[in-house]
Amino acid sequence: MGRMQYARRGAVWMVSALLLWGLAAAVVLLRDAPPLRGGSPIEIGALAMAVAGAAMAAHGLRLARLSLAASQPDHRRLLSDFRHQVGLSLGSVPQSHFDGPGDFVPIAYRDAADPGTDRPEPLTEYFENLPADRNRLVILGEPGSGKTTAAIRLMTDLLGRWQEGRPVPVRVPLSAWNTERSLTDWLADHLAERRLTPSRAVAHELLRARLVLPILDGLDEMDPPGTRPRDSRALDALKRLNRDYGFPGGRARLVVVCRAKQYGRLSRTEGLEHAAVVTLQPLDSPRQLEFLSASGLRDETGRWRQEWRDVAEALTWSGSARGLARVLDTPWKMALLTTVYKERDEDHRPVRSPAGLLSMAPREAPDHLLGLYVRAAVMTRNAHPGPRRDPAKVERRLVLLARHLRDGGRTDGRESGPEGGAAPETDIVLHRLWPLGGGPVAFMEMTLWSLPFVVSINVAERLGFAIPPDSLLAVVVLFFLLWVGPHMVMGRSMRHPVPRRLDWRRAADWRWAVLGLFYAVGLGLYLLDGLRDRPALYAAIAVGYLAPLPVFSAVWPVADHPQAALTGPRDPLRAELRCALATAVAVSLSTGALFAHLGESASDFLYGALFAFLPVLGLSARAWRRYAAFKSTVVGRLPARLGAFLDWCCEAGLMRVEGLAYQFRHRELQDWLARSGADSEAAR
């Protein structure tokens, strides 16, 4: 959206707010005139119009601010803030998590222009020294070769040597790009949702100035297996990158990460232009042995442990790898090997010997290692302090989650495929797991929505307070309870709710302070007569009416991506629950003030607050309510503390965290669990 559009919309909202305020003032001034004579409902309507006018004015001021930001961008300040936010988000990206070596991943690469020799310099140096006519980079590799790790290291190194005026590198999962939109528009939305920029307008400005260096990871994940070229989203993405994403006189810098085979098929039709292509190389013998050494498989004298000697000898080779050495040619396969065969019993003796792999057909080794991996990882984690878990139960639960991702969140049991138009998902987002519970989730959520109303009405009646049948509030509550609420719950049962959180920095904005001041002055004039007669009661009423303003100004949606305030997958639901509690308290005070205003009694304040608290809490916690409904329908299939279970799986090396989502440690593990997990006992 451009500057003029923001300015026009801001002006329309401000004019509408002024008209609504004028109407509210006229209603208050003329409330004793014959057409409006009637009492409290007229006053309530005027107050509602004043509050709506305040909201309109706030939105108009926000649009005006965006218009100013779009017309007079301060690139230096915007770029500095952007660099700071990207640096904060870097701590939530997935690391290698290899057992033993820590972040040690031996990676070698070759340039497609010189495929016979490994490049000696680090990948960052290679990218920085690319010529101007070949300023883009494509990182290719086989599954498990360390492509994502290489992309993260590239981003980290570029941030570490960043200088003012240079583009800021940002790693972006490419699989979420809807190629019907331009890359610039999609990236602007993505950066704003991740809270890396304060708004889409700022993100657009940074992208137009080419101050963002996108590291687009996962080109191969845009299409499900078997997709025809004419239906390929990845091919559309390459076409858009070649034709749309550039600047006068050249192409904007970017990095694309993809599997080698998929990119080879795509490049027959269209490859990334003006790009250098590097391919991550399989592990040679020195790197394989280095990986084993870093995993602690040598004794105190530096010699290989007895059970590993035959394997180390098989991995000591020159020339072309054969047999087991050819199978274990990626960091991921080496991590499988060390995890499966490092497991020890109570007497610290190895549970199984890796020498059995030497007599096995090489093609059988990967499935053999995957079949033992979950149990070995669980037992290794059980040996450390903390909760112990049954390996069979852990595997069954992971199989359920893997199949849910394979089906793309479907509940009909059909797999995603070319006809479905979407690739299997990789992100496990807690508040998006509800389709796994099937149809009962919607009915359970409707129960959780309506139950607080029933409880609140019962509490109010037992306290001796009956809602007047002719009250405007009673009409609104019954209308919501009997029609709007169930309709919203059932009608949106197939949509993902977006959690919300409190960002008190927004409440501290001077614009909200000015609006609050005007609102407080207007409210004081409105309650002036009551303040003179019963100052304590009407002061409490005024405070209750003012309570929602700072809370509502601080409410902000939580995106499904990392941001400075939220760094873990469980944070969005926790943040929404805190937001819902604050909203419930604020609205309860306001409702209590309304009841006290209507009844002119201090006891009515308590009745109103008790009546509103539970319903508002249930209404505000939308994603949390959906998640609670989901948890109640999967009892027995998934643990009651699902977040704690997934955190434990991350500690065990079965899963990892990326931003606000859990992911399986490797896509090969996810696919194997979804395909063969039920038969893993037979495989063992």
Summary of the structure (lengths in Angstrom):
residues: 684
radius of gyration: 30.2
end to end distance: 57.9
largest distance: 101.8
contacts: 2162
relative contact order: 0.10
helix: 60%
strand: 9%
